Amino acid sequence: TDLGQRKRGEIVEVTLTRGANVRLMDSSNFSNYENGRHHRYIGGLAKRSPLRLQIPSSGHWHVAVDMQGLRGSTRASVRVLPDALPEISEVPLSSVPSLIQDNVPPSLAPQGRVHDVFISHASEDKHEIVRPLANALINEGLDVWYDEFTLRIGDSLRQKIA
């Protein structure tokens, strides 16, 4: 099994249905193994499953499972175990700006404007429902807050709604 490029310290897990020879080899040694030449490997006769082997150095790695010198056959699966998650580093909630609320009540509106109607909508409803509704309300003389009428590129949504 070609494991591809692997990092030092990664763990390869080999699961067998019965005892077999398991060899973890870099590309050079795997080539020698395939051609029946002397090669070096990590592993050996695995009598228990699953077997876990650690990649000793970064590079291109292969796993070979064979029954050389043994009777019968086996089925094998090979996988690289995922790395451990990074250590938890707890951050005080006060350091997350969106969670901090000032105890100052908001002003009515940035320009001192109060709207009669505020329209909040799903984007998929904009063309067929929301835009015609907003225009109809304006035609009835109402002051409407609607994103297309009020927001410009670069505006802060929170500031415009406040």
Long-range contacts (C-beta under 8 A, 24 or more apart in sequence): 1-62, 1-63, 1-64, 1-65, 1-78, 2-62, 3-60, 3-61, 3-62, 3-63, 3-78, 3-80, 4-60, 4-61, 5-58, 5-59, 5-60, 6-55, 6-58, 6-59, 6-60, 6-61, 6-80, 7-55, 7-58, 8-55, 8-56, 8-57, 8-58, 9-54, 9-55, 10-54, 10-55, 10-80, 10-81, 10-83, 11-52, 11-53, 11-54, 11-55, 11-80, 11-81, 12-52, 12-53, 12-54, 12-55, 12-61, 12-63, 12-78, 12-79, 12-80, 12-81, 13-50, 13-51, 13-52, 13-78, 13-79, 13-80, 13-81, 14-46, 14-49, 14-50, 14-51, 14-52, 14-53, 14-63, 14-65, 14-76, 14-77, 14-78, 15-49, 15-50, 15-51, 15-76, 15-77, 15-78, 16-46, 16-49, 16-50, 16-51, 16-65, 16-74, 16-75, 16-76, 17-49, 17-74, 17-75, 17-76, 18-72, 18-73, 18-74, 19-45, 19-46, 19-47, 19-70, 19-74, 20-45, 20-46, 20-65, 20-66, 20-67, 20-70, 20-74, 20-76, 21-45, 21-46, 21-64, 21-65, 21-66, 21-67, 21-68, 21-69, 21-70, 22-46, 22-51, 22-53, 22-63, 22-64, 22-65, 22-76, 23-63, 23-64, 23-65, 23-66, 24-53, 24-55, 24-61, 24-62, 24-63, 25-61, 25-62, 25-63, 25-64, 26-57, 26-59, 26-60, 26-61, 26-62, 27-59, 27-60, 27-61, 27-62, 30-62, 30-64, 33-64, 45-70, 52-81, 106-162, 107-162, 109-162, 110-159, 110-160, 110-162, 113-143, 114-143, 115-143, 115-144, 115-145, 116-142, 116-143, 116-144, 117-142, 117-143, 117-144, 117-145, 118-145, 118-161, 119-144, 119-145, 119-146, 119-147
